[in-house]
Amino acid sequence: MAPTFRRQTLAGEMLVLQLAIVVVVLCAVAAVSLAQSRATFNRVEGRRVTALAEQLAATPLVRSQLLRPVPQEALAPLVNATQTQSGVTSVTVADAAGRVVSSTDPTLIGGRLPRAGGAAAGRGWSGPLSLRGSRELVAQVPVLGATRDTLGRHLGTVMVGEADPTVWQRLNGASSYLLAYLGIASGLGVAGSWLLARRVKRQTLGLEPREIAGLAEHREAMLYGIAEGVVALDPQHRLTLVNEMGRRLLDLPADCVGQSLDGLGIEGRLRDVLAGTAPDAAAPRDEVVVRHGRVLVMNRMTVTKDGRALGSVTTLRDRTELARLEREIGSFRSTSELLRAQAHEFANQLHTISGLIEIGEQDEVVRYIRALNQRRQSLDVTLSRRVRDTAVAALVTAKSSLAAERRVALRVSDRTALDRLAPQDAADVATVLGNLVDNAVDAAAAGDGPDAWVEVELRQDAASVEIVVRDSGPGVAPELAREVFSHGFTTKAARQGERGIGLALTRLVCERHGGEVSVANTPEGAMFTARMTVSHLTDAVAEGAAP
């Protein structure tokens, strides 16, 4: 079985690191102490050996003996006495030629007086010098004649040396309490390291470095691997985190992390949702925001810990494609609603005819059928004359049946005039018109008046179409008039706070065609105006394209 090795904990690693730092600091302190001790030794002992050498060189016995041919025997007692009394390591006397004539080290007698490389003969100097394999701090002083015949003449040299102390001796001499100081410092360092390790352990919630690294890797994989955008803000509304999807959906720069919402130019509805300053931001719910041609669904959650607000996290989902699919599904739903409404209307009419037949009112049956036929032909003729695009005309017909079922009269303005459009443009015009009519019917049906109505007006020029939808509803609240399309409100939002994406889609379609949509209140109700740039088909092209 292979041996298992226990991983070092964060507290253990911190303790070892701090102990290593303490050891390094102690070594540095010891090195500084040694350097200071060496400097002190060179300064103090250098003065002492120089003074001893000068004193010995000025002794009359040394001068008189150096004038004799063999001065060794007479100088030996003086040299030894000087060493014993002063406690120096060595005392040496050399003649004028540099030959050692007396020394406390017998091995030097008869040899040349050792000198440093830069020291000149007959001149005094002091400094470190290697003698017999050991290093000494020496002072060499010339012996000068003092009599009338020898005044100023170089008679010889006196050298006094003191051995360099060992490292242990230097540490001992640095301070009698140095070891105690070092011990106290070591103890404090160990205690501080242990306390620091415990504090770091608490701040990391008991996680080890490998666990923290794993969490960071998992977070990166999660944030940058999901299809939703994530934006995190601190309490000061600065971005602390945003993944790639969130940056792309909000069109943020690469260096956006650390900047505030105001610094990034985020304002309006988007800022209210991200910062949580929207009127209904207290309850977590999906918010619809239109940003640079995208329909975004955002959900903001406040992050707190131990009663302290840490910021917020907002998730973003791109629902632009879903909105397109909803638009396509909505066309099928409108068709089914049309068929259902027409079936309901035809069933009522058949029931009426059946009842008239049963009671024997055959003439009334004929008049009733003629009235129905005239009303249908009137609507068809009006639409075919004013709205020549079949897709848009069919949509108005469908919406008319649905509005009638809700007791709302859908009428076409006398100023309406629309030619055939390109298929894609016709689909987009139908989308905008359908959304506006649906909202207008909802508003008119909820009104208090007995005669609810919705009026559609379609106008065109050489390159654009203007769609105007008026209703008899309560209108749009003034505070919502400017932001109703950004919020994605339906007309019911003005009364109930409900939300949808119908008007947001309307705005997107208009902007994609280089146009705009707006809302205003009239004495009768609300008026929505949409403008779009479209392509018109001439009659010849339209007839040639027909099967």
KETIDREN-413903 format. One record per atom (N, C-alpha, C, O): x, y, z. Coordinates in steps of 0.2 Angstrom, whole numbers, plus 5000, padded with zeros to 4 digits. Atoms other than C-alpha are relative to their C-alpha. Layout:
BEGIN
XYZ/...
This chain:
BEGIN
500449945000/500050005000/500450065000/500950075004/499649945000/500750174995/499950045006/499450055008/500049954994/501150295009/499650064998/499750084993/500449935001/499950445011/500350055003/500650055009/499749944997/500650615014/499450055001/499050074997/500449954998/499650735023/500250074998/500750094999/499949945003/499450905015/500150055006/499850055011/499949954995/500151055025/499450055000/499150074995/500649955000/498651165031/500350075000/500850095000/499949935000/498551355029/500350025006/500850065005/499849984994/498851385047/500849985001/501250015003/499350025000/500451275046/500450034996/501050054997/499649965005/501051355031/500250075002/500850095001/499949934998/500851525038/500550005006/500950045007/499550004995/501751475054/500749984998/501250015000/499350025002/503251395045/500250064996/500850084997/499749945003/503351555034/500250055005/500750085004/499949944995/503251675049/500749985004/501150025006/499450024997/504551565058/500650014996/501250034998/499549995004/505651575043/500250075000/500850094999/499949935000/505451765043/500450025006/500850065006/499649994994/505951765061/500749985000/501150025002/499350025000/507451665058/500450054996/501050064998/499749965004/507951775044/500250075003/500750105003/499949934996/507751935055/500549995005/500950035006/499550014995/508751855069/500750004997/501250025000/499350005003/510151815057/500250074998/500850084998/499949935002/510051995050/500350045006/500850075006/499849974994/510152055068/500749985002/501150025004/499350024998/511651945072/500550034995/501150044998/499549975005/512552005056/500150075002/500750095001/499949934998/512252185061/500450005006/500850055007/499750004994/512852145078/500849994999/501250025002/499350025002/514452065071/500350064997/500950074998/499749955003/514752205060/500150065005/500750095004/499949944995/514552335074/500649985005/501050025006/499550024996/515652225085/500750014997/501250035000/499350005003/517052215072/500250084999/500850095000/499849935000/516952405069/500250035007/500750075007/499849984993/517052435088/500749985001/501150015004/499350034999/518552315089/500550044996/501050054999/499549975004/519452395075/500250075002/500750105002/499949934998/519152575082/500450005007/500950035007/499750004993/519552535100/500749975001/501250005003/499350044999/520952405099/500550034995/501150034997/499549975005/521752495084/500350065004/500950075003/499749954997/521952645095/500549985006/501050005007/499650024994/522652545110/500649974997/501249985000/499350035002/523952445100/500450054997/501050054997/499649945003/524452605091/500450045006/501050055005/499749974994/524752685108/500549965003/501049995005/499450054998/525752535114/500650004996/501150004999/499450005004/526852535099/500350065000/500950065000/499749935000/527152725100/500450005007/500950035007/499750004993/527552705119/500649965000/501149985002/499450055000/528752555116/500550034995/501150034997/499549975005/529552645101/500450065003/500950085001/499749944997/529952795112/500449995006/500750035009/499650024995/530752695125/500850014999/501049984993/499349995001/532652745127/500449934999/500849924995/499650075001/533152555129/499949984993/500449954991/500150025007/532352515112/500550034996/500850004991/499549965004/533352655104/500749985001/501149974996/499350014999/534952615112/500249934998/500749924995/499850075002/534852425109/500049994992/500449954989/500050005008/534452455090/500650024997/500750014991/499449975003/536052545088/500649955001/501149964998/499550064999/536952385094/500049954995/499449944992/500050055005/537452245083/499549945002/499249924997/500450054998/536552115093/499550025006/499750015011/500449984994/535052185103/499549955002/499149975007/500550054998/534052025105/499949995007/499449995010/500050034993/534551975123/499750065004/499350055009/500249944996/534252155130/499350024999/498950045004/500749985002/532552185121/499549945002/498949965003/500550054999/531752015125/499650015007/499050005006/500449994994/531252055143/499550054999/499050055002/500449955001/530552215138/499449984996/498850004997/500550035004/529552135124/499549965004/498949975003/500450044996/528852005135/499650035006/499050025007/500349964995/528452125149/499450044997/498950055000/500649965003/527452235137/499449964998/498949984999/500650055002/526452085131/499649985006/499049985006/500450034994/526052025149/499650065003/499150055005/500349954997/525652195155/499450034996/498850054999/500549975005/524552255140/499549944998/498949964996/500550055002/523752085136/499949994993/499549964990/500050005007/524152105118/500249934997/500549895001/499950065003/524351955106/500849994999/501149945000/499350005002/526151995100/500350075000/500050124999/499549945001/527552125101/500649984997/500949934998/499550025005/528852125088/500450074999/500250124998/499549955001/530452235086/500449984994/500749934994/499650015006/531352255069/500550055000/500450115002/499549955000/532952345065/499850044993/499350044990/500149965006/533152475051/499949974993/499649994989/500050045006/533352345038/499349964999/499249934994/500650045000/531652265043/500149935002/499749895001/499950064997/532452115051/499850005007/500050045011/500350004994/531552055066/500649985005/500949935004/499550014995/532752065081/499749975007/500149945011/500350024994/531552025095/499249994999/498950044996/500750015001/529751955096/499849955006/500149915008/500350054995/528551865108/499949934996/499849884999/500050075004/528451735094/500749994997/500950024992/499350025002/530151655092/500149994993/500649994990/500050025007/529751595074/500150064996/500350054990/499949945004/529851775068/500750035000/500950074996/499449974999/531551815074/500549984995/500549924993/499550015006/532851835060/499650004993/500050014988/500449995006/531451845047/499950084999/500050125002/500249945002/530751995038/499450025004/498949985005/500649984996/529552105047/499450004995/499450034990/500650005005/527752075039/499750065000/499750105004/500349945002/526952215031/499449994995/499449944992/500650005005/525352255022/500250024993/500850054993/499849985007/525452275003/500150074999/500650094995/499949935002/525252465003/500450035006/500550095005/499649974995/526352495019/500750014998/501049974995/499349985002/528052585016/500449995006/500250005011/499550014995/529552545025/500250075004/500350125000/499849944996/530052675039/499450045002/499550105004/500649964999/528252735040/499549965005/499549905004/500550034996/526952695053/499349994997/499150024993/500750015003/525252615049/499749955005/500049925009/500450054996/523852505057/499549974996/499250004991/500550045004/522652375050/500149935001/500549915005/499950074999/522352195049/500549974996/500749994991/499450035003/523752075045/500049935002/499849915008/499950074999/523951885043/500749985003/501149994999/499450024997/525251815055/499949925002/499549915006/500050074998/525551625056/499449974999/499249935004/500750035001/523851585049/499550035004/498950015003/500549974996/522951695061/500050074998/500550104996/500149935002/522251865058/500050055006/499750035011/500049954995/522752015069/500050074998/500150084992/500049935001/522452195071/500750035002/500850035009/499349984998/524252265071/500150084999/499750114995/499849945001/525052435073/500850004999/501149985004/499349995001/526852475066/500250075001/499950114997/499849934998/527752625073/500850004999/501149965002/499350005001/529452675067/500450035006/500150075010/499649974995/530852705080/500550054997/500950034993/499649955003/531752865077/500650025006/500450025012/499549984995/533452925085/499950065003/499550115001/500249944996/533353055099/500750035002/500750095004/499449964999/535253095101/500250044995/499950054990/499849955005/536253225093/500349974993/500249994988/499850045006/537053095081/499549974996/499549964990/500650045004/535452995077/499450045000/498950014998/500749965000/534153135078/499749994994/499950014988/500450015006/532753085066/500249954996/499949934991/499850065004/533652935059/499549945002/499449935008/500450064999/532652775057/500449955002/500849924999/499650064997/533252645069/499749944999/500049895000/500350065000/531952515067/499250015000/499050074999/500849995000/530052475069/499849955006/500149905007/500450044995/528952415083/499349984998/499050034995/500650025002/527452315079/499649965006/499949925009/500450024995/526052275092/499449974997/499050014993/500650035003/524652155087/499549975005/499749955010/500550034996/522952095094/499649964996/499349984990/500350045005/522151945087/499250015000/498950045005/500749995001/520351955080/499649955004/499849895004/500450054996/519051885091/499649954996/499449974990/500550055004/517951735085/499350035000/499250085003/500749985001/516151755080/499749995007/499350045009/500450014993/515551685097/500350055005/499950085008/499749954996/516751805106/499750074998/499550115002/500349945002/516051945095/499350015003/499150065005/500750004998/514251895099/499950015008/499550055010/499949994992/514751885118/500150075002/499950095007/499749934998/515552055118/499550054997/499550115000/500449955002/514152135108/499550035006/499450095006/500549984994/512952135123/500049945005/499949885002/500150064996/512852025138/499349975000/499249925003/500650025001/511052015135/499749984993/499149984992/500250015007/511051975117/499649944999/499149934996/500450065000/510551795119/499350005003/498949985000/500749994997/509151845130/499550044995/498950024995/500449965005/508551975117/499849954995/499249964992/500250045006/508651845103/499549955002/499049934999/500550054997/507651715114/499350035000/498850004998/500649974999/506351845118/499750014993/499150004992/500349995006/506151895100/499849944996/499349944993/500250065003/506051715094/499349985003/498949965000/500750014997/504651685107/499450044997/498950024996/500549965003/503751835101/499849994993/499249994991/500150025007/503951785083/499649944999/499149944995/500450065000/503251615086/499350015002/498849994999/500749984998/501751685096/499650044995/499150024993/500449965005/501351815083/499949964994/499349974991/500150045006/501551685069/499449965001/499049954997/500550054998/500351565078/499350045000/498850024997/500649955000/499051715081/499850024993/499250024991/500149985006/499251765063/499749954996/499249954992/500250065004/498951595056/499349985002/498849974998/500750014998/497351575067/499550064997/499050044995/500449955002/496751745061/499849994992/499350004990/500150025007/496951695042/499649955000/499249954995/500450065000/496151535046/499350025001/498850004997/500749984999/494551625052/499850044994/499250034992/500249965006/494551745038/499949964994/499549984989/500150055006/494651605025/499449955001/499449904998/500650044998/493151525034/500249925000/499949884999/499750064999/494251375038/500249964994/500349904994/499850045006/494651335020/500850004999/501150055000/499350015002/496351275014/500150034993/499750044989/499949975007/497251354999/499849964994/499549994990/500350045006/496851214988/499350004999/499050004994/500749995000/495051224993/499850074997/499350074993/500149935003/495051414989/500150004993/499750034989/499950005007/495851384973/499549964996/499349984990/500650045003/494551254969/499450044999/499050034994/500649955000/493151374973/500150054995/499650064991/499949955005/493951504962/499949974993/499650004989/500150035007/494051384947/499349984999/499149994993/500750025002/492351324949/499650064999/499150064995/500449945002/491651504950/500150024993/499750044990/499949975006/492551554935/499749954994/499449984990/500350055004/491951394926/499250015000/498950014994/500749994999/490151434932/499850064996/499450064992/500249945002/490151614928/500150014992/499750044989/499849995007/490951604911/499749944995/499849944989/500250065004/490151434906/499250014999/498949974995/500850005001/488251484908/499850054995/500250094993/500249965005/487251564895/499650065002/499450104998/500349944997/486551694906/500650055002/501150035004/499649954997/487351864911/500050015007/499450005010/499949994992/487951894929/500350075001/500950084999/499749944998/488252064936/500050015007/499450015010/500049994993/488752094954/500350085001/500750104998/499849934998/488852274962/500150005008/499849965011/499949994993/489452324979/499550065002/499150084998/500549954998/488452444990/500150074997/499650114997/499949945003/489152594981/499950004993/500050054989/500250015007/488552534964/500650004996/500550024990/499450015004/490252484958/500049934998/499849885002/500050075002/490452334947/500649965003/501249985003/499550044998/491352194956/500149944996/500649914997/499950065004/491052054944/499550004995/498950034995/500450005006/490352034927/500349944995/500949954994/499850055004/490451884916/500050024993/499750074991/500049985007/490751884897/499350014997/499250064993/500650005003/488951854893/499750075002/499350104999/500249934997/488452004905/500350064996/499950114995/499649945003/489752114897/499750014993/499750074991/500250005006/489152074880/499250034999/499150074995/500749985000/487252094884/499950085001/499550114998/500049934998/487552264892/500550054996/500550114997/499649975004/488852314879/500550045005/500650115004/499549974995/490152354893/500750004997/500949954994/499250005002/492052394890/500349945004/500149925009/499650054997/493352264895/500250025007/500349975011/499749984993/493952364910/499450035004/499550085008/500649974996/492152394917/500149985008/499850025012/500050024993/492552304933/500450055005/500950075003/499749954996/492852424947/499750074999/499850125003/500349945001/491952564939/499250015002/498949955003/500750004997/490252634945/499550004994/499750014988/500550005005/488652634935/500050074996/499950074990/500049935003/488752824932/500650014996/500550044990/499450005004/490452804926/500049974993/500349984989/500150045006/489952674913/499450034996/499350004990/500549975004/488552784907/499349965000/498949974995/500650044999/487152664913/499550055003/499650075009/500549964997/485552764916/499349984998/499349934995/500750025002/483652754915/499849945003/500049935009/500350064998/482752594917/500549955002/500449925007/499550054999/484252484916/500450025007/500549975011/499749984993/485152584931/499549995006/499849965011/500550014995/483552574941/500049935002/499949915008/500150074998/483452384940/500749985003/500749945008/499450034997/485352354943/500150035007/500449995011/499949974993/485452474958/499449995005/499550005011/500650014995/483752424965/499650065002/499350065007/500349944998/483052594965/499350014996/499050064996/500649995003/481552554954/499450005006/499549975011/500549994995/479852584963/499849935003/499649935009/500250074997/479452394965/500649955000/500549894999/499450044999/481252334967/500149965006/500549915007/499950034994/480952274984/499849925000/500149885003/500250075001/480052114978/500449974994/500450004989/499650035005/481252004968/499549974994/499149934996/500450025005/480451974951/500450024993/500850064993/499749995006/480851974933/499850074997/499350094997/500249945003/481052144925/500250004993/500849974991/499849995007/481052184906/500350064999/500050125000/499649945001/482352304900/500249994993/500449944990/499750005007/482752354882/500650035000/500750095002/499349975000/484552384879/500349994993/500549934992/499750005007/485352424862/499749944996/500149904993/500350045005/484052324852/499949935003/499749894999/500150074997/483952174864/499550015006/499450065009/500450014994/482552124876/500349965005/500449905004/499650034995/483352084892/499549995006/499150035008/500450024994/482451994907/500550005005/500949955005/499549994995/483352044923/499749985007/499150005008/500350024993/483151974941/500650025005/501250005004/499549974995/484052064955/499949975007/499349975009/500050034993/484451984972/500550045004/501150055002/499549964995/485252084987/500349955004/500049905006/499650054997/486651994995/500250035007/500450085008/499849984993/486852005014/500349955004/500249895002/499750054996/487851925027/500150035007/500450085008/500049984993/487651935046/499750075001/499950115005/500449935000/486452085043/500350054997/500150114997/499649955003/487752175033/499950004992/500049944990/500150005007/487352225015/500750004996/501150044997/499350005004/488752165003/499950024993/500450034990/500149985007/487952214987/499449974997/498949955000/500550045003/486852134974/500349964994/500849984992/499950045006/486852004960/499450004996/498949994998/500550005005/485852024944/500249954995/500749964992/500050045006/485551894931/499750034994/499150064995/500349985006/485151934913/499949954995/500449904994/500250055005/484351834900/499850044994/499450084994/500249975006/484251884882/499449964997/499449904995/500650035003/482451854876/499850034994/499250034992/500149975007/482651944859/499749954995/499249954992/500250065004/482551774850/499349985002/498949964998/500650034998/481151714861/499450054998/498950034997/500649965002/480151874858/499950004992/499350004990/500250015007/480351844839/499649944999/499149944995/500450065001/479651674841/499350015003/498849995000/500749984997/478251744852/499650044995/499050034994/500449965005/477851864838/499749954995/499249964992/500350055005/477751714826/499449965002/498949954999/500550044997/476751614838/499450045001/498850025000/500649964999/475651764841/499650014993/499050024994/500350005007/475251774822/499549945000/498949944997/500550065000/474551594823/499550005005/498949985004/500549994995/473651634839/499550054998/498950044999/500549955003/472851784831/499549964995/498949984995/500550035005/472251674817/499549955003/498949955001/500550044996/471551544829/499550045004/498950025004/500549964997/470751684839/499550034995/498950034996/500449975005/470051754823/499549944998/498949964997/500450055002/469351584818/499549995005/498949975004/500550014995/468551564835/499550055000/498950045001/500449945000/467851734835/499550004994/498950014995/500450005005/467151714818/499549945001/498949944999/500450064999/466451534822/499450025005/498950005005/500549984995/465651614838/499550054997/498950054998/500449955003/464951754827/499549974995/498949984995/500450035004/464251644814/499549955003/498949955001/500550044996/463451524827/499550045002/498950025002/500549954998/462551674834/499550024994/498950024995/500449985005/461951724817/499649944997/499049954996/500450065002/461451544812/499449995005/498849975003/500550014995/460451534829/499550054999/498950044999/500649955001/459551694825/499649994993/499049994994/500450025006/459151634807/499549945002/499049944999/500450064998/458551474814/499450025004/498849995003/500649984996/457451554827/499550044995/498950034996/500549965005/456651674813/499649954996/499049964995/500450055004/456251524803/499549965004/499049955001/500550034996/455451434817/499450045002/498850015002/500649964998/454351574821/499650024993/499150064993/500349985007/453951594802/500150064997/499750094993/499849945002/454751754799/500550004994/501150024995/499550015005/455451714782/500250074997/500850074995/499849935002/455451894776/500650035004/501050065002/499549974996/456451944791/500749975000/501250005001/499450035001/457651814788/500450024994/501050034994/499649975006/458051884771/500350075001/500850084999/499749944999/458252054777/500650005005/501050045004/499450014996/459351994791/500649984997/501250014998/499550025004/460451904779/500350054996/500950064995/499849955005/460552054767/500450055005/500950085002/499749964996/461052164782/500749985002/501250025002/499350034998/462452044787/500550014994/501050024995/499650005006/463052034769/500250074999/500850084997/499849935001/463052224767/500550035005/501050065003/499549984995/464052254783/500749974999/501250004999/499450045002/465352124778/500350034994/500950044994/499849975006/465452194761/500350075001/500850094998/499749934998/465652374768/500750005003/501150045001/499450004997/467052324779/500649984995/501150004994/499550035005/467952224765/500150054995/500750064993/499949955005/467652364752/500550065003/500950085000/499649954997/468352494764/500749985001/501250025000/499350025000/469852394768/500449994994/501050014993/499750015006/470252344751/500150064996/500650074992/499849935003/470152524745/500550045003/500950075000/499549964996/471152594759/500749975002/501249995002/499450044999/472352454763/500149954995/499749904995/499950045006/472952374748/500549945001/500549894997/499550064998/474252254757/499549955003/499249965008/500550054998/473252094759/500249985007/499749965011/499850024993/474252044775/499850055005/499550025010/500349954995/473852204784/499350005000/499050015006/500850005000/472052204778/499749945004/499249955007/500250064997/471852024784/500150015008/499649995012/499949994993/472552074801/499550055003/499250035008/500549954997/471352224803/499349965000/498949975005/500650045000/469952104798/499949965007/499449955010/500050044994/470451984812/499950045006/499550025011/500149964994/470652114825/499350035001/499150045006/500749975000/468952184820/499549955003/499149975008/500450054998/468152024824/500149995008/499649985012/499850014993/469052004841/499850065004/499550055009/500249944996/468652184846/499350005001/499050015006/500750014999/466852154842/499849955005/499349975009/500150054995/466852004853/500050035007/499750015012/499949974994/467452114867/499650075001/499750115005/500449945000/466152244863/500450074999/500250125002/499649945002/467452364856/499950014992/500049964989/500049995007/467152444839/500750024997/501050074999/499449985003/468652444828/499950034993/499650004989/500249965006/468552574814/500750024997/501250035000/499449985004/469752624800/499950074999/499450094996/500049935002/470152814798/499950014993/500149974989/500149985007/469552894783/500750034996/500750034990/499449975002/471352964781/500549944998/501149954996/499650065001/472052784779/500149994993/499749994989/499850015006/473052744764/500649965000/501149995002/499450055000/474252594762/500149964994/499649934992/499850045006/475052514746/500249945002/500349925008/499650074999/475752344744/500750015003/501050065001/499350004997/477352314754/500349944999/500049894997/499650065001/478752194753/499849955005/499649975011/500250044995/478352034762/500350015007/499950005012/499749994994/479552064776/499850065004/499650065010/500249934997/479052244779/499349995002/499050025007/500750014999/477252184778/499949975007/499549985011/500050034994/477552064792/500250045006/499950045011/499849964994/478452194803/499450055001/499350075007/500549954999/477052324800/499449965003/499149995008/500550044996/475752184805/500249995007/499750005011/499850014993/476752154821/499950065004/499650065009/500149944996/476752334826/499350025001/499150035006/500749985000/474952364821/499649955005/499249975009/500350054996/474452204830/500150015007/499650015011/499949994993/475252244846/499750065003/499450075008/500349944998/474652424846/499249995001/498950025005/500750015000/472852364842/499849965007/499349975010/500150044994/472952234856/500050045006/499550035010/500049964994/473452354869/499450055000/499150075005/500549955000/472152484863/499349965002/498949995005/500650034998/470752354864/499949985007/499449995010/500050014993/471252304881/499850065004/499450065009/500149944996/471252484887/499350024998/498950055003/500749985001/469552524878/499549965003/499049985006/500450054997/468752364885/499950025007/499450005010/500049994993/469252414902/499750075002/499750095008/500349934999/468552594900/499350005004/499049955004/500749994997/467052664909/499550024995/498950014997/500549975005/466152734894/499649944997/499949884996/500450055003/464752634886/500249984993/500149924991/499850015007/465352654868/500850004999/501150054999/499350015001/467152584867/500249994993/499949964989/499850005007/468052604851/500850015000/501150035004/499349995002/469852594843/500050024993/499649994989/499949985007/470352684828/500749994997/501250015001/499350015003/471752634816/500050054994/499650064990/499849965006/472552754804/500749984997/501249985001/499450025003/473852704792/500250054994/499850064990/499849955005/474852834782/500749984997/501149955001/499450015003/476252824770/500350054996/499950104993/499749955005/477452924760/500549964995/500449904995/499650035005/478852884748/500449945003/500649894999/499550054997/479952784760/499849985007/500249945010/500250024993/478952764777/499349995000/498950014996/500750014998/477352714785/499950025007/500350015011/500249984993/476552794800/499449975002/498949964998/500650044997/475352694811/499850045006/500250055010/500349974995/474252784822/499449965003/498949944999/500650044997/473052694835/499850045006/500150055010/500349964994/471852784846/499549965003/499249915000/500550044996/470752714859/499650055005/499850105006/500549964995/469352774871/500249985007/499749995012/499950024994/470252704886/500250055005/500250115003/499849954995/470952794902/500650034998/500850085002/499449975002/472552834893/500649985004/500549935008/499450024996/474352814900/500250055005/500250115004/499849964995/474952884916/500650044998/501050024994/499549965002/476053034913/500749985002/501249994998/499350024998/477552964923/500249944996/500849924996/499850065004/477452814912/500150014992/500349974988/500149995007/477252894895/500750004997/500749984991/499350005003/479152914892/500449945000/500849924996/499650064999/479752744898/499649944999/499849895000/500450065001/478252634894/500349954995/500249894997/499850055005/479152554879/500749975003/500849915002/499450034997/480852534889/499849955005/500149905006/500350054995/479852444903/499749944997/499749895001/500450055002/478952334892/499349995002/499149945003/500650004997/477352384899/499449984995/499650004989/500650005004/475652334891/499650065003/499850105008/500449954998/474252464893/499749995007/499550035010/500350014993/473652374908/500550025006/500350025011/499549984995/475252424917/499850075003/500050085009/500249944997/474552594919/499550005006/499450045010/500550014995/473252524930/500149955005/500049965011/499950054996/473752364937/500849985002/500949945006/499350024999/475652364936/500349944997/500849914998/499850065003/475652214925/500650014994/500650074992/499449995004/477152184913/499949954994/499649904994/500050045006/477352114895/500550034996/500950074997/499549985005/478452134880/499850024994/500150034989/500349985006/477252184867/500250074997/500450074992/499749945002/477752364867/500750004999/501050044995/499350005001/479552324869/500149974993/500650004990/499950035007/479452214853/499850064995/500150064990/500249955004/478552364845/500650054999/500750074993/499549965000/479952474849/500649974996/500950014992/499550035003/481252354843/499950004992/500450014989/500250015007/480352324826/500150074997/500450084991/499949935003/480252514823/500750025000/500950054995/499349985000/482052544828/500449974995/500849994991/499650045006/482652404816/499850034993/500250024989/500249975007/481752494802/500150085000/499950124996/499849935000/482552664807/499450055002/499450115001/500549954998/480952734815/499950005008/500449995011/500149994993/480152764832/499349995002/498949984997/500750004997/478652744843/499950045006/500350055010/500149954994/477852864855/499349995002/498849964998/500750004998/476252884865/499950075003/500350105006/500249944997/475253034870/499349995002/498949954999/500650004998/473653064879/499550054996/499850114995/500549955003/472153144870/499450015004/499349975009/500649994996/470453204877/499649935000/499249925005/500450065001/469653034871/500449945004/500149905006/499750054998/471052924877/500850004998/501150054998/499350005002/472852864872/500150004992/499649974989/499850005007/473652884855/500749984999/501250015001/499450035001/475052774850/500250024992/499850014988/499749985007/476152834834/500649964999/501149975003/499450035002/477352724826/500250014993/499850024988/499849995007/478452764811/500649954998/501049945002/499550055003/479452644800/500250014993/499850044989/499850005007/480452644785/499949944996/500249894999/500250075004/479852514772/500150014993/500250064990/499950005007/479952464754/499349994997/498949945000/500750015003/478352484743/500149964994/500649974990/500050035006/477852374729/499550044995/499050054997/500449975005/477152454713/499549944998/499549884999/500550055002/475552374706/500349954995/500149894995/499750055005/476552304691/500449945003/500349895002/499650054997/477752214702/499649965004/499749905004/500550044996/476352154714/499649954995/499649904997/500450055005/475352084699/500549954997/500349894996/499550055003/476952004692/500249955005/500349895003/499850054994/477351924709/499449955002/499549905005/500650044999/475551854710/500049944996/500249944991/500050065004/475351674705/499550004995/499449954991/
